[in-house]
Amino acid sequence: MSYDIERREAIKAGNRALDSLIEARKYISHAKAWGVWDILSGKGLWSSVFKHSNINKAKDAIYRAKYDLRDFSRELRDIECNLDFDIGTVLTLFDFLDNFFADVLVQHRLSKAGRKLDDAIDEVERIIRRI
């Protein structure tokens, strides 16, 4: 295949990865918002439900992003461009106890996951611009 075709395929794969990462970041932000409400309300059953729903959606998006990033990495190899990027396990979130301290811990983890996603988004955008 020609270099231009390979380059377009790499950009397309990068954009898919970027979309998945942005989606995950959106759900992390929503979960954080519900988490704040959960902390402030004290015993907000619905806020916990909505928070965990968004956490689960973020996990799904992270799973897709990992797949998309692997695809992006393969496409970059086709144009002899390396992607040294490991998203790792961005989310490992368990809110075992529904109390103030557990909620604060989950908020901290959500913030950390959000920063990692921001870094991943920045890196993928940088690589796409470089292509």
C-alpha positions in Angstrom: 0.0 0.0 0.0 1.1 3.5 -0.5 2.3 5.7 2.3 -0.6 8.1 2.0 -3.1 5.3 2.4 -1.3 3.9 5.4 -1.1 7.4 6.9 -4.9 7.9 6.4 -5.5 4.5 8.1 -3.3 5.5 11.0 -5.1 8.8 11.4 -8.5 7.0 11.3 -7.4 4.5 13.9 -6.0 7.4 16.1 -9.3 9.2 15.8 -11.2 6.1 16.9 -9.0 5.8 19.9 -9.4 9.5 20.7 -13.2 9.2 20.5 -13.1 6.3 23.0 -10.8 8.1 25.3 -13.0 11.3 25.2 -16.1 9.2 25.9 -14.4 7.6 28.9 -13.3 11.1 30.1 -16.9 12.3 29.8 -18.2 9.4 32.0 -15.5 10.0 34.5 -16.5 13.7 34.8 -20.2 12.6 35.2 -19.2 10.1 37.9 -17.2 12.7 39.7 -20.2 15.1 39.7 -22.5 12.4 41.1 -19.8 11.5 43.6 -19.7 15.1 44.9 -23.5 15.0 45.2 -23.1 11.6 47.0 -20.7 13.1 49.5 -22.8 16.2 50.1 -26.1 14.4 50.4 -24.7 11.9 52.9 -26.9 8.9 52.1 -27.8 9.5 48.5 -28.8 6.1 47.1 -29.6 7.5 43.7 -26.5 9.5 43.5 -24.5 6.4 44.2 -26.4 4.5 41.6 -25.8 7.2 38.9 -22.2 7.5 40.0 -21.6 3.8 39.6 -23.5 3.7 36.3 -21.1 6.3 34.9 -18.1 4.4 36.3 -19.3 1.3 34.5 -19.8 3.2 31.3 -16.3 4.7 31.7 -14.9 1.2 32.1 -16.5 0.1 28.9 -15.1 3.1 27.1 -11.7 2.4 28.5 -11.9 -1.2 27.3 -12.8 0.1 23.8 -10.0 2.6 24.0 -7.4 -0.1 24.8 -8.5 -2.0 21.8 -8.5 1.1 19.6 -5.0 2.1 20.9 -3.7 -1.3 20.0 -5.1 -0.9 16.5 -3.6 2.6 16.4 -0.3 1.2 17.4 -0.4 -1.4 14.6 -1.3 1.3 12.0 1.6 3.5 13.3 4.0 0.6 12.8 2.9 0.4 9.2 4.2 3.9 8.6 7.2 3.2 10.8 6.1 5.4 13.7 6.2 4.1 17.2 3.5 4.6 19.8 5.1 4.3 23.3 1.9 4.6 25.2 0.4 2.4 27.8 -2.9 3.4 29.3 -2.6 0.6 31.9 -5.5 -0.1 34.1 -6.9 3.4 34.3 -9.9 2.4 36.3 -10.0 0.0 39.2 -12.8 1.5 41.2 -14.7 -0.2 43.9 -16.8 1.6 46.4 -17.2 -1.3 48.9 -18.6 0.9 51.7 -21.1 3.6 51.2 -19.7 6.0 53.7 -18.1 9.4 53.5 -14.5 8.1 53.5 -15.2 5.5 50.8 -16.9 8.2 48.7 -13.9 10.6 49.1 -11.5 7.7 48.1 -13.6 7.1 45.0 -13.5 10.8 44.2 -9.7 10.8 44.5 -9.5 7.8 42.1 -11.9 9.4 39.7 -9.7 12.5 39.6 -6.6 10.4 39.1 -8.3 8.4 36.2 -9.4 11.7 34.7 -5.9 13.1 34.7 -4.6 9.8 33.1 -7.3 10.1 30.4 -6.4 13.7 29.8 -2.8 12.7 29.3 -3.8 9.9 27.0 -6.0 12.2 24.9 -3.2 14.8 24.7 -0.7 12.1 23.6 -3.0 10.6 20.9 -3.7 14.1 19.6 0.0 14.9 19.5 0.7 11.7 17.5 -2.1 12.3 15.1 -0.8 15.9 14.4 2.7 14.4 13.9 1.4 12.0 11.3 
